[in-house]
Amino acid sequence: MRPLTRSPGPLVGRREETVSIDELIADARESRGGVLVLRGEAGIGKSALLDHAREAASGFRVLHASGSQFESELPYAALHQLCRPLCVPSPGQLADLAPQHQEVLRVAFGLAGGPPDFFHVGLATLELLSAAARERPLLCVVDDVQWADAASSKALTFIARRISAEPIALVFASRRSGAASQLDELPGLDIDRLGDSDARALLSAKIRGALDDQVRERIMAEARGNPLALLQLPRADGFALPDTSSAPTRIERSFQERLAELQPDARLLLTIASADPTGDPDLLWPAARRMAIDLAATSAAVTATGLAEFATRVRFCHPLARSAVYLAADAAQRRTAHRVLAEVTDPVVAPDRQAWHRARASTGPREDVAAELERSASRARSRGGVVAAAAFIERAAELSLAPGKRIERTLAAVAAHLDAGSPDTAATLVSTVQNTPLDEHQHAQVDLLRGQIAFVRQNEADGSMFMVRAGQRLATLDPERSRECFIDALEMSLLVGRSGDVLDTVLVAAASASAAARPPDILDALSLLNAHGHQAAAPLLRSALRGTDSPLWTRRPALALIVAAELWDSDTHGTVVDWLMKTGRASGSPLVLRLGLAQLASRAALTGDLARAMAAIAEEEAIAEATGGPPVSYPRLHLAAMRGRRREATELFEKVAATASPDGAGQLADLHHATAVLNNGLTDYRAALAAARLAAAYDGLGRPGMVLPELVEAAVRCGNTAEAALALESLTRRAQAAGTPLGLGLAAYARGLVTGVEEHYREALEHLRDTPLLPYHARAHLLYGEWLRREGRRKDSREHLRTAHQLLAGAGLEAFAGRAADELRATGEKTGGPSGHAYDQLTMQEVHIARLVATGATSNEVAARLFLSPRTVEAHLRNIFRKLGISSRRQLKNQPHLLTDQAS
């Protein structure tokens, strides 16, 4: 047998890389886990560095996995490969996990059916690896991670960010590619080609016997510093002239030339092995026997080439060898290989892999195979494998014979690719059915899908147009669904901050399409608001919010939140937030829970409960990272504005502004509103006025009302009384139509600012006294106190300024509290220094952990909530205790302002 290319010993030209790996292993021994991604072209030596990591990790348990170019569609295939040794013999170390996490992994690995819980897979795997690492340190090695399925890549990235307190080292090898990947954000090393001296040293060390100088120079020119090329090219029968092709292509040719040494049966055996990503001999040998291959003779011949070895696992000498073998076979040979593999694959244990092989073996339409792929897509989707589901259903469409079935499956594939985050593929697919005969229902479905694609591509105008057109198509066929399409267009535009641009279009289309008799709905209410204003529309808006059969928020929570804001209805807003949190926790839906947490954080900031806001933001960010999405920005903006720290707020505001979409008017309105609040607190009224003008210019639903009091205050302080009066007029109309204490109170103190009439300030205090929005109640006292002092009534002013300062400082609203303190000093009354809060010294994540632990949560429960390992939670607790100067969990309950209520 020719030796495989990898061998122990020092790696020529790789001192920096091996030192980095050695340091990673040493840190993991000391429970300082980490990750290193080795990036470079094929054959550059990444696999040799992985071998070095294995050798350096003496005493470690080592887990292996390898991404497969032909298996990238199967969900969690690479993760299952990595974790399989921990799960066999069944249940293995799965038994050490919490029951819900056992079930999560069993479903993810296709060992059990059940509802999807994909965003907990990373946490469950982290717990599994942490349990294994309790016995001895753990090294996880993943080669060709660029070919790992998307679900596994997401889980591995999630784990890599959470092992800093674990005795776990992760080393991944990945080819460079132009495509963005979550792995790009992890610590990594770029593995470059060897310099001439190192290349010559490697060639001399590995090639036995004398080497002709001309041959050596030819090899050096061909290999161009690629280590695998240096070792493999001398095995070829000849050398091509240097060209512009890459080294991997020339290496693949050298592997393919070695196939010429083999008899047809041996080549067929290798082709079957290359078509099976699992490397399982229990599949290869039965498949070979079905082809009447003489196993003893052919396996010995294959082994002698050095291309592959057959042991407890079928292993090619290099991933390029496997792809070279597969691509060297003609289409008929590859179909034969997949056919026999399908025949020997257990349909009960691995139904999806069997369907995958059967599909690759098919040459034309096969309804039976298409139907099985459809079932595989459903199973993949239930395990969170949206990429696999899209691939399965797309291939099912290709194999469909009946035109109706082909269209139905193609549209399902478009939707699946959208779910999988591939809008370009979805757009290409949907274009294949646009010019085929479709009925009106199918035309409407195409329009809906094109609308969703446009929204994902941030082309909101086209997205709304397509969704509106879908509603118009269905107006007579299905009036109820037609209305839902119009609401889809509106709600989607709300989510991307474009409701102001879309509302008119949607309402006109909905009015012209309305035919059937029905009770007034939210579209009717919004149409009335658009045409006749808040006074006319408020009763119908309240009715639509409550709903006829069920409240609006149980069907359209995002729209319900906007309507509640439009009505200044803080009580209903609180009810919707509570419903979102309860429903999100019960269902496990990341979308519902993230919306609930973002709204909870905003509400907490607006009620002055900054610790609760920080905790909710930390959890929303944890879920966003677990599901691969960016965190929601608006609750962080609200918190920063209320807290009133100029430097911290400015840094955040600049970051949000830099990342905001130019078309994201709603996000920019939130940013300008927060900037106005911050600068009013800091008495930088010119900056506040400029920001408030920008925020008030946004004409969408929900946002303008809350910015108007900021605009009035800043305009009055800048002497722009006409502008302040105009803003007050708009604010008053909205507040009187809503009739809520919050709206009436804000309008009253804004009126006091403009008119200077004392009764208006008193009216504001009366309205705001019992509202949950403490900052606005406190600001009413502050504004009244400031007015009294300027009227020369210093004694009267102290009472209100003192109340304002106590409320604002107690809640941690530093800018407004500082403003109240300055006013008090101007009356001759001394104030103490800024009051300290426990959360001032902690990060948002630490605040959340402290709050949960203070209410009795265990480390395991906290870990599950924040997608951390229990060991990491304990490390955070040690930091929390150190920062707060305490030594026990019980003492957390006594920290001021950390727990104003029970953690949600």
Beta strands, then each sheet from edge to edge (+ up, - down):
strand 1: 34-39
strand 2: 61-66
strand 3: 138-143
strand 4: 168-174
strand 5: 188-190
strand 6: 308-310
strand 7: 314-316
sheet 1: 2+ 3+ 4+ 1+ 5+
sheet 2: 6+ 7-
end
